[in-house]
Amino acid sequence: MEALQLPLPAQWIGPLWVGVQILLILLAGYLAQRFVARGLTRLGQRYPFPPQLLMPLRGGLRWLIMGSAVIFVLERLGVSATVLWTALSGFVAVAAVAFFAMWSVLSNLLCAILIFTVGPFRLGDVVELVDTVDKPGVKGRVVAINLLYTTLIEAEEAGTGSAMVQVPNSLFFQRSVRRWRGTDALPVGNGEK
């Protein structure tokens, strides 16, 4: 007996339909990430969010959306959902181990987000980290705040000039902080201690 053959166009309908679905999934993912990026840009223009907070958020959401689109594409290509979930859970387990290994760095990142959003101090303020009441800590004018460190310029000592100190952001939430606002701040650099 001869095997029944479908005409050539009918043989291509199934793969073409899968290809169209894949293109639609990728297009939907691209449009979704563009929509989210545009929304975050508008949110950043409307509210005073620092760019150091919006850039990682935008990148994380882009990876989440496009990663989801890739998972949907793999599912349309016949990859088992069990395989996908096994791979994803393995990745999450490795990420959890890496999270605990990088805890001090992540702590500084989270504290930077708190500094940006809560605003316990800002650029130009003079801050002092107090170790104990009788022992002075690090004191200086805030000149830069990034995701890991806050940079302070210490007061000039007699003839030594001023020094820059990078303080890990997590220390501002572990110790008491004295603060003088920018215009009301004590002058730093006139030989004061």
C-alpha positions in Angstrom: 0.0 0.0 0.0 1.1 3.5 -0.8 1.3 6.1 2.0 -1.2 8.9 1.6 0.8 12.1 0.9 -0.6 15.6 1.5 -0.2 18.1 -1.2 2.8 20.4 -0.7 1.0 23.4 0.6 -0.9 21.4 3.2 2.4 20.0 4.5 3.6 23.4 5.3 0.5 24.7 7.0 1.5 23.3 10.4 5.1 24.6 10.5 4.0 27.9 9.0 1.3 28.3 11.7 3.9 27.6 14.5 6.2 30.1 12.9 3.5 32.8 12.8 2.7 32.0 16.5 6.4 32.4 17.4 6.6 35.7 15.6 3.5 36.9 17.3 4.9 35.9 20.8 8.2 37.7 20.1 6.3 40.8 18.8 4.1 40.8 21.9 7.1 40.5 24.2 8.9 43.3 22.3 5.8 45.6 22.4 5.3 44.8 26.1 8.8 45.7 27.1 8.7 48.9 25.1 5.4 49.8 26.7 6.8 49.1 30.2 10.0 51.1 29.4 8.0 54.1 28.1 5.8 53.9 31.3 8.9 53.9 33.5 10.3 56.9 31.6 7.1 58.8 32.1 7.0 57.9 35.7 10.6 59.1 36.1 9.7 62.4 34.5 6.6 62.9 36.7 8.2 61.9 40.0 11.8 62.6 41.1 13.1 59.0 40.9 16.9 58.9 40.4 18.2 57.4 37.2 20.3 54.9 39.2 17.0 53.3 40.4 15.1 53.4 37.1 17.9 51.9 34.9 18.2 48.6 36.8 14.4 48.4 37.2 13.9 48.9 33.4 16.6 46.3 32.6 15.1 43.7 35.1 11.6 44.1 33.7 13.0 43.8 30.1 14.7 40.6 30.9 11.6 39.2 32.7 9.3 40.0 29.8 11.7 38.7 27.1 12.6 35.7 29.1 8.9 34.9 29.4 8.5 35.3 25.7 11.4 32.8 25.1 9.8 30.3 27.4 6.5 30.6 25.4 8.5 30.1 22.2 10.2 27.0 23.5 6.8 25.6 24.6 5.5 26.2 21.1 8.5 24.4 19.7 7.6 21.3 21.7 9.9 21.6 24.8 8.1 20.0 27.7 6.8 22.3 30.5 8.3 19.9 33.0 11.8 20.4 31.5 11.2 24.2 31.6 10.1 24.2 35.2 13.0 21.9 36.2 15.5 24.2 34.5 13.9 27.3 36.1 13.8 25.8 39.6 17.5 24.8 39.2 18.4 28.3 38.2 16.4 29.8 41.2 18.3 27.4 43.5 21.7 28.6 42.2 20.5 32.2 42.3 19.5 31.8 46.0 23.0 30.4 46.8 24.6 33.3 44.9 22.3 35.7 46.8 23.6 34.6 50.2 27.2 34.7 48.9 26.8 38.3 47.8 24.8 39.5 50.8 27.0 42.4 51.7 26.9 43.8 48.2 23.2 43.3 48.0 22.8 44.9 51.4 24.6 48.0 50.0 22.4 48.0 46.9 19.2 47.9 49.0 20.4 50.6 51.3 21.2 52.8 48.3 17.6 52.4 47.1 16.5 53.4 50.6 18.8 56.4 50.5 17.4 57.5 47.1 13.8 57.0 48.0 13.6 57.9 51.7 16.2 60.7 51.5 17.9 60.7 55.0 20.5 63.0 53.4 21.3 64.4 50.0 24.2 65.8 48.1 25.8 68.8 49.8 24.7 67.8 53.3 27.3 67.2 56.0 26.9 63.9 57.7 28.7 62.2 60.6 28.5 58.5 61.4 28.6 58.3 65.2 30.4 55.3 66.6 29.8 56.1 70.3 28.8 59.3 72.1 32.4 60.0 73.3 34.2 58.8 70.1 33.8 60.9 66.9 33.1 58.9 63.7 33.5 59.7 60.0 32.3 63.2 59.2 32.2 65.0 55.8 30.2 66.6 53.1 28.3 64.3 50.8 29.6 64.7 47.2 28.4 61.5 45.6 25.9 58.7 46.2 26.1 55.5 44.1 24.7 52.0 44.4 27.5 50.8 46.7 29.1 53.8 48.5 28.4 57.3 49.6 31.5 59.5 49.1 32.3 62.1 51.7 34.9 64.8 51.7 36.4 65.1 55.2 37.4 68.3 56.8 40.9 69.5 56.2 43.3 68.8 58.9 46.1 71.3 59.7 48.1 71.4 56.4 47.1 67.9 55.2 44.2 68.8 52.9 40.9 67.2 52.6 40.4 63.5 52.0 37.6 61.6 50.3 36.1 58.7 52.2 33.8 56.1 50.6 31.4 54.8 53.2 29.3 51.6 52.4 25.7 52.6 52.2 24.6 49.9 54.7 26.6 51.7 57.5 24.1 54.6 57.4 21.4 52.2 58.6 23.6 50.4 61.2 24.8 53.5 63.0 23.5 56.8 64.3 23.9 59.6 61.8 24.2 63.3 62.5 23.2 65.5 59.6 23.4 69.2 58.7 21.5 70.3 55.6 23.4 71.7 52.6 22.8 75.5 53.3 22.8 75.1 57.1 25.7 72.7 57.1 28.8 73.4 59.1 31.7 74.4 56.9 33.9 71.5 56.1 37.5 72.3 55.3 38.3 75.2 57.7 40.5 73.2 60.0 37.5 72.0 62.1 37.5 68.5 63.4 
